[in-house]
């Protein structure tokens, strides 16, 4: 229904431009059509800056993300995703895998990891739940990867979070992988298992608050996927791209540029969806092939009908996760809808989530300020008018 009205409006403009309006027929006054409030946002497709060295490294890392098994493949209960991390990230590795593993993997050329949890964003439970983090770290050669896994620092004591108190580690065996190094440790009221395995010039790294069998399952799935992967040489990183079919032109600019500004295959980014299981079905049903991430997110679906279906699915899923959220329409944005929800269960602060389908595209925005979210949606709607 929404798309039909837009098509009719577009046709009327085209006919008027050709001076073919039939004498005596009513003509709508353009000044009477509501315009979206766009605030200070740009409302036209933008020029994308050249890739920096960090963005080039991230482009290769995103290729690696695409072959990392989804957490749901390892344990179906771990369906709630987190944003992947990509690039050269020694300090990040320490915060995720611990000081020892961070020191051992410090020499990586490029790395990537994804994360997931079995704890719903709507849960008010104080229990941590299970978390699974799986990553790939590429070294200059096979020997460097093996040396990283064999580094004594891997089994050295880590510092406790928020304190200098060391945390001892207990060696564990990953079933079927005698060459792997793994340990368990107790921290912050939970026991976790970390496992490392060298395969060629790559190190596979897993962290879980579940059983060691989840580390084994990750290795089982990752090794075959790695065999068909062709790494890009460091000197060729500059030949990689972060865009596809100029999709980034139709996104809003980030407030501060990051390495996450990219248009990537849906499979690459599905691990970062709030509900990975639901997103996989949504993308398959609506033919989403690429997703552009910047100051907003733009999904490319099969056609206009599929984009509308995706919009409906997203709104329903957010309402399911965030009880009590009411749908609001947005003036001047046909098909645009917003939900204002608590940032977390019991919070008084809110976050506004908005979507609008435009042709085969769906724009998605989220902001702590409701007015700004709606302005971003209005700008997204106008920008996408020219997208093919």
NORQUILIN-V792714 format. One record per backbone hydrogen bond with DSSP energy under -0.5 kcal/mol. CO is the residue of the C=O (numbers start at 1). NH is the residue of the N-H. If there is no record, write none. Layout:
# NORQUILIN-V792714
CO,NH  CO,NH
This chain:
# NORQUILIN-V792714
1,5  2,6  3,7  4,8  5,9  6,10  7,11  8,12  9,13  10,14  11,15  12,16  13,17  14,18  15,18  15,20  16,19  22,25  28,30  29,32  30,33  36,38  38,41  52,56  53,57  54,58  55,59  56,60  57,61  58,62  59,63  60,64  61,65  62,66  64,67  64,68  65,68  70,73  70,74  71,74  71,75  75,78  77,79  79,81  79,276  79,277  80,117  82,115  85,113  87,89  87,111  89,93  90,94  91,95  92,96  93,97  93,98  94,98  98,102  99,103  100,104  101,105  103,106  105,108  110,138  111,87  112,136  113,85  114,134  115,82  116,132  117,80  118,120  120,123  121,345  130,118  131,209  132,116  133,207  134,114  135,205  136,112  137,203  138,109  138,110  141,145  142,146  143,147  144,148  145,149  146,150  147,151  148,151  151,154  152,155  153,156  158,167  160,163  165,160  166,168  167,158  169,171  170,184  172,182  173,175  174,177  177,180  181,196  182,172  183,194  184,170  185,187  185,192  187,190  190,187  192,185  193,208  194,183  195,206  196,181  197,204  199,202  201,139  202,199  203,137  204,197  205,135  206,195  207,133  208,193  211,214  212,215  212,216  213,217  214,218  215,219  216,220  217,221  218,222  219,223  220,224  221,225  222,226  223,227  224,228  226,229  229,231  233,236  234,237  236,239  237,240  242,263  244,247  246,249  247,250  248,251  249,46  252,295  252,296  258,261  260,262  262,264  262,293  264,291  265,268  265,269  266,270  269,272  270,273  271,82  273,81  274,276  275,279  276,280  277,281  278,282  279,283  280,284  281,285  282,286  283,287  283,288  286,302  289,266  290,300  291,264  291,293  292,298  293,262  296,294  297,364  298,292  299,301  299,362  300,289  300,290  303,307  304,308  305,309  306,310  307,311  308,312  309,313  310,314  311,315  312,316  313,317  314,318  315,319  316,320  317,321  318,322  321,323  322,325  326,340  328,338  330,333  332,36  333,336  336,330  337,355  338,328  339,341  339,353  341,351  344,347  349,343  351,341  351,353  352,367  353,339  354,365  355,337  356,363  358,361  360,301  361,358  362,299  363,356  364,297  365,354  367,352  368,370  369,373  370,374  371,375  372,376  373,377  374,378  375,379  376,380  377,381  378,382  379,383  380,384  382,385  383,386  384,387
